[in-house]
Amino acid sequence: MTGVAGLVVAPEAKIYDHGPGHPLRPARVLLTWDLIEAYGLLGQPTVVRLDSDPADDETLMLVHTSEFIDATRQAGHGVDWPWGRFGYGPGDNPIFDRMHEAGAIVAGASVAAARAVLDGQAAHAFNAAGGLHHAMPARASGFCVYDDPAVAIAWMLTQGVERVAYVDVDVHHGDGPQAIFWNDPRVLTVSIHEHAPELGFFPGTGGLSERGGPDASGSAINVPVAPGTGDEAWLEAFRSVVPSAVRAFAPDVLVTQLGCDTHRSDPLAHLGLTTDAYRTTAAVLHQLAHEAAGGRWVATGGGGYQWARVVPRAWTLYFAEMAEVAVPDELPSAWIERAELALGDAVPATLSESPGGHS
C-alpha cells in the first residue's frame, strides 16, 4: 500500500471550546498534533501538512439550514434569545463565544481533507479536529455544532463523487450522517457503537432495524455492541460486518470517524477497548481504503474524553498507519512533559497497552 497522507492542521480550531469543565476539551486535538509532530511524522516523505479555510455558509448549507446557521452565528455573538429549539442551552451544547466561527473552522478542515484526496494531493487525509457526528441539519446535539463529516461528504457529492462509504467507530452511534443521508443511495453509513437502551445511552439510536429510507434501503448499517465489550469481541464484530459491507458498496471514497471514546478508561462510556484495538482497526481501514475505494480515505477525529492519556495516542496510531510509518512505541519524552503539565497528572509512556494494564 502506498500513498501520501495529509494532516490538516488548523490551530485556530482551539476556539471550539464549550468552556471549563466540558468534556470536549480542545487540548485533546492540540496534544494530538503535538504528538504527531514530536514523532517527526510531519517530516516524513509520505506526509504533507494541509492548511484549511473556514467553511462558508454555502458549503455549510449543503447539510444545515440557513436558519440554523444564522441562529448559531447570533448565539455565539451574544444575542439573547431562547435558543433551545436549535439544541443550544445548559448541558451538552452550551452557547460559547464565536460558536459559528468555531464550527465553520472544523467543517472547513474536513472539506480541506476531502479536497486534498479528490485533487490527488494526498491519498489519505486526516482532520483530528473533526468528527462532530451528532449535529443535525437544524439542531446542535452531543457537543456538535456543525456535522463536519456530513458536510465533507455532501461537498464531495457536488464535485462528481458518485458513492461514499462512511464508517463510524465512535462509541456513540453516528446518528447525524445516518439521518442526513438516510434516503440517499449514494452514501453508505456504517456505525459500530455501544447500544444500551436500558441505560439511556446517548443518542438512543443505532439499532439493527435502522436500514435506510425508502429510496436507499440497506444504505444504513448498524453494529450495536453491549457495554463491557473488549478488544477481541469488538474487533470480531467490526471485521464480520464492516469490510464486506464497504467492499460490496464499492465507494469512490472512504470516510471514517475515528472516535476513541470506546477506550476502557473513557468517562462517558462503558466499553473496554485498548489502544491495541485502534492499531488493528487502523490497519483494517487502511487496507479497506485501498481495496474498495482506490486508496481514497478521508478521516476525522471524533469522541474521546481521556483527552491527554488516550486521545493523542489513539489518533497518532491512526495517522502513523495512514502514513505507513512505523513509530517507536515509547512516547517522546518532551511530549510526555507537555502532556503531564497540561493534565496535572501522569500520562502513559507508550502507545500500546496490555489488556490488563493501566492507561
C-alpha positions in Angstrom: 0.0 0.0 0.0 1.4 3.4 -0.9 0.1 7.0 -0.9 0.8 10.3 0.7 -1.1 11.1 3.9 -2.2 14.6 4.5 -2.6 16.1 8.0 -4.9 19.0 8.3 -3.5 21.4 11.0 -5.9 24.2 12.0 -4.6 25.7 15.2 -7.5 28.2 15.2 -9.8 25.3 15.9 -8.9 25.7 19.6 -11.7 28.2 19.8 -14.1 25.2 19.5 -14.4 25.4 23.3 -17.5 24.8 25.3 -15.9 26.2 28.4 -14.3 25.0 31.6 -15.4 21.6 32.8 -16.9 20.5 29.5 -15.7 17.0 28.4 -14.9 18.1 24.8 -11.6 19.9 25.5 -9.7 21.5 22.6 -6.5 20.4 24.3 -7.1 16.8 23.1 -6.7 17.9 19.4 -3.8 20.2 20.2 -1.9 17.4 22.0 -2.6 15.1 19.1 -1.0 17.5 16.6 1.9 17.9 19.1 2.4 14.2 19.4 2.3 13.6 15.7 4.9 16.3 15.3 7.0 15.0 18.2 7.3 11.7 16.4 8.6 13.5 13.4 5.8 12.4 11.2 5.4 15.8 9.5 8.9 15.5 8.2 8.3 12.1 6.5 8.3 11.9 2.7 4.9 10.2 2.9 3.3 13.1 4.8 2.1 16.5 3.7 0.7 19.2 6.0 -2.6 20.6 4.8 -4.0 24.1 5.5 -7.7 24.9 5.5 -10.2 27.8 5.5 -13.4 28.0 7.4 -16.4 26.6 5.5 -18.6 29.3 4.1 -22.3 29.4 4.5 -22.9 28.0 1.1 -20.9 24.9 1.9 -22.5 24.5 5.4 -25.9 24.8 3.7 -25.2 21.5 1.8 -26.2 20.0 5.1 -27.6 22.6 7.5 -30.5 25.0 7.2 -29.8 28.7 6.7 -31.9 29.4 9.8 -29.8 27.2 12.0 -26.5 28.7 10.7 -27.9 32.2 11.4 -29.0 31.2 14.8 -25.6 29.7 15.6 -23.9 32.8 14.4 -26.1 35.1 16.5 -25.9 32.9 19.6 -22.1 32.9 19.5 -22.1 36.7 19.4 -24.2 37.2 22.5 -27.6 37.7 21.0 -30.1 36.9 23.8 -32.9 34.6 22.6 -34.3 31.3 23.7 -32.1 29.1 21.6 -33.4 25.7 22.9 -35.2 24.7 19.6 -31.8 24.7 17.9 -30.3 22.4 20.6 -28.4 25.1 22.5 -28.5 25.6 26.2 -27.2 24.2 29.5 -25.7 20.7 29.3 -24.2 19.1 26.2 -24.4 22.2 24.0 -23.8 25.4 25.9 -23.5 28.6 23.9 -19.9 29.7 23.6 -18.1 32.6 22.1 -17.7 32.6 18.3 -19.6 29.3 18.1 -20.4 29.6 14.4 -16.8 30.5 13.5 -15.5 27.6 15.5 -17.9 25.1 13.8 -17.0 26.6 10.4 -13.3 26.1 11.0 -13.8 22.4 11.9 -16.1 21.8 8.9 -13.7 23.6 6.6 -10.9 21.4 7.8 -12.8 18.3 6.9 -13.6 19.8 3.5 -9.9 20.5 3.1 -9.1 16.9 3.8 -11.7 15.8 1.2 -10.4 18.3 -1.4 -6.8 17.0 -1.0 -8.0 13.5 -1.6 -10.1 14.4 -4.6 -7.3 16.6 -6.1 -4.7 13.9 -5.7 -2.6 16.0 -3.3 -2.9 13.1 -0.8 -4.4 9.6 -1.0 -5.4 9.8 2.7 -6.1 12.9 4.8 -6.9 13.3 8.5 -8.7 16.1 10.3 -8.3 15.4 14.0 -10.5 18.4 15.0 -13.5 16.9 13.1 -15.9 14.0 13.6 -18.7 16.1 15.1 -21.2 13.5 14.0 -24.3 14.3 16.2 -25.2 17.6 14.7 -28.4 17.6 12.6 -29.5 19.9 9.8 -31.3 22.3 12.1 -30.1 21.4 15.6 -26.9 21.0 17.6 -26.5 17.8 19.5 -24.0 15.8 21.6 -21.3 18.6 21.7 -21.6 19.0 17.9 -22.4 22.4 16.2 -22.0 21.5 12.5 -21.7 18.0 11.2 -18.4 18.2 9.5 -18.2 14.6 8.2 -21.6 15.1 6.6 -20.6 18.4 5.2 -17.4 16.9 3.6 -19.4 14.0 2.2 -22.1 16.4 0.7 -19.3 18.6 -0.7 -17.7 15.6 -2.4 -21.0 14.6 -4.0 -21.2 18.1 -5.6 -17.7 17.5 -7.0 -18.8 14.5 -9.0 -18.1 11.7 -6.5 -20.8 9.1 -7.0 -20.6 6.9 -4.0 -19.2 7.5 -0.5 -18.9 4.9 2.3 -18.9 6.4 5.8 -17.6 4.2 8.7 -18.0 5.4 12.3 -16.2 3.7 15.1 -17.1 6.1 17.9 -18.7 4.7 21.0 -21.8 6.7 20.2 -24.0 6.0 17.2 -23.2 8.1 14.1 -26.7 9.4 14.1 -26.0 12.6 12.2 -24.6 11.2 9.0 -27.2 8.4 9.1 -30.1 10.8 9.4 -28.7 13.3 6.8 -28.1 10.6 4.2 -31.0 8.3 5.3 -32.7 8.3 1.9 -29.6 8.9 -0.3 -28.4 5.7 -2.1 -25.1 7.3 -2.9 -24.0 7.2 0.7 -23.5 4.1 2.8 -23.3 4.8 6.6 -21.9 2.1 8.9 -21.7 2.6 12.6 -20.4 0.3 15.3 -21.2 1.6 18.7 -22.3 0.9 22.2 -26.0 0.2 22.3 -27.7 0.1 25.7 -31.2 1.4 25.7 -31.7 0.2 29.2 -29.0 2.6 30.3 -30.5 5.5 28.4 -27.2 5.6 26.5 -26.8 8.6 24.1 -28.2 9.1 21.5 -30.5 6.2 21.8 -30.5 5.2 18.1 -28.5 2.8 16.1 -30.5 -0.4 16.3 -30.3 -3.2 13.8 -33.7 -2.3 12.3 -32.4 1.1 11.1 -31.6 0.3 7.4 -32.1 3.5 5.4 -35.0 5.3 3.7 -37.4 4.0 1.1 -35.1 5.1 -1.8 -32.0 3.8 -0.1 -32.9 0.6 1.7 -29.8 -1.1 3.1 -27.7 2.1 2.9 -27.6 2.3 6.7 -25.8 -0.5 8.6 -25.6 -0.5 12.4 -23.4 -2.8 14.5 -24.6 -2.4 18.1 -22.3 -3.9 20.8 -23.0 -4.4 24.5 -21.5 -2.5 27.4 -18.3 -4.1 28.6 -17.2 -5.3 25.1 -13.4 -5.5 24.9 -10.9 -5.7 22.1 -11.4 -9.2 20.9 -15.2 -9.1 20.7 -15.3 -5.6 19.3 -12.8 -6.4 16.6 -14.7 -9.6 15.7 -17.9 -7.6 15.3 -16.1 -4.9 13.3 -14.4 -7.4 11.0 -17.6 -9.5 10.5 -19.6 -6.6 9.1 -17.6 -3.5 8.0 -15.1 -4.7 5.4 -17.5 -6.8 3.4 -20.2 -4.1 3.5 -17.8 -1.5 2.2 -16.4 -3.7 -0.5 -19.9 -4.6 -1.7 -20.8 -0.9 -1.9 -17.7 -0.1 -3.9 -17.3 3.5 -2.9 -15.3 6.2 -4.7 -14.1 7.5 -1.3 -14.0 6.0 2.2 -14.8 8.5 5.0 -14.2 7.4 8.6 -15.0 8.9 12.0 -12.3 7.7 14.5 -13.8 8.4 17.9 -11.8 6.7 20.7 -14.3 7.0 23.5 -14.5 3.3 23.2 -11.5 3.1 25.4 -11.8 1.2 28.7 -11.0 4.3 30.7 -13.3 6.8 28.9 -15.5 8.5 31.5 -18.6 8.8 29.2 -19.0 5.2 28.0 -18.8 1.6 29.0 -16.7 -0.3 26.5 -13.4 -2.0 27.3 -11.1 -1.3 24.3 -7.4 -0.6 24.5 -5.1 1.3 22.1 -4.1 -2.1 20.6 -7.6 -2.3 19.1 -7.1 1.1 17.5 -3.8 -0.1 15.9 -5.6 -3.1 14.4 -8.6 -1.1 13.3 -6.3 1.5 11.6 -4.7 -1.3 9.6 -8.0 -2.8 8.5 -9.4 0.6 7.4 -6.2 1.4 5.5 -6.3 -1.9 3.6 -10.1 -1.4 3.0 -9.5 2.1 1.5 -7.1 0.6 -1.0 -9.2 -2.5 -1.8 -12.6 -0.8 -2.0 -12.0 2.9 -2.7 -8.9 3.2 -4.8 -6.9 4.3 -1.8 -9.0 7.4 -1.2 -9.5 7.8 2.5 -10.8 10.9 4.4 -10.6 10.5 8.2 -11.8 12.7 11.0 -11.4 12.6 14.8 -14.5 12.2 17.0 -15.2 11.5 20.6 -12.7 10.7 23.3 -12.7 12.2 26.7 -9.4 10.9 28.2 -8.1 14.0 26.4 -4.4 13.7 27.5 -4.0 10.0 28.3 -5.7 8.3 25.4 -6.9 10.6 22.5 -3.4 11.7 21.3 -2.1 8.2 21.4 -5.1 6.7 19.6 -5.1 9.3 16.8 -1.3 9.2 16.4 -1.6 5.4 15.8 -4.2 6.0 13.1 -2.2 8.7 11.4 1.0 6.7 11.5 -0.9 3.9 9.8 -2.2 6.3 7.2 1.4 7.5 6.5 2.8 3.9 6.6 5.4 5.0 9.1 6.4 2.7 12.0 6.8 4.8 15.1 8.5 3.7 18.3 6.2 2.5 21.0 7.8 4.8 23.6 6.3 8.3 23.5 8.7 11.2 23.1 9.8 12.4 26.5 9.4 16.1 25.6 5.7 15.4 24.6 5.1 13.5 27.9 6.3 16.5 29.8 4.0 18.8 27.9 1.0 16.5 28.3 1.6 16.0 32.0 1.9 19.7 32.6 -1.4 20.2 30.8 -3.1 17.4 32.7 -1.5 17.9 36.0 -1.0 14.2 36.3 0.9 11.3 34.8 0.2 10.0 31.2 1.2 6.6 29.8 4.7 6.3 28.4 3.8 4.1 25.4 1.4 3.9 22.5 0.4 0.4 23.3 -1.0 -1.1 26.5 -1.6 -4.6 27.8 -5.3 -5.6 28.1 -5.0 -5.9 31.8 -2.7 -3.0 32.4 -3.2 0.6 33.3 -3.8 3.5 30.9 
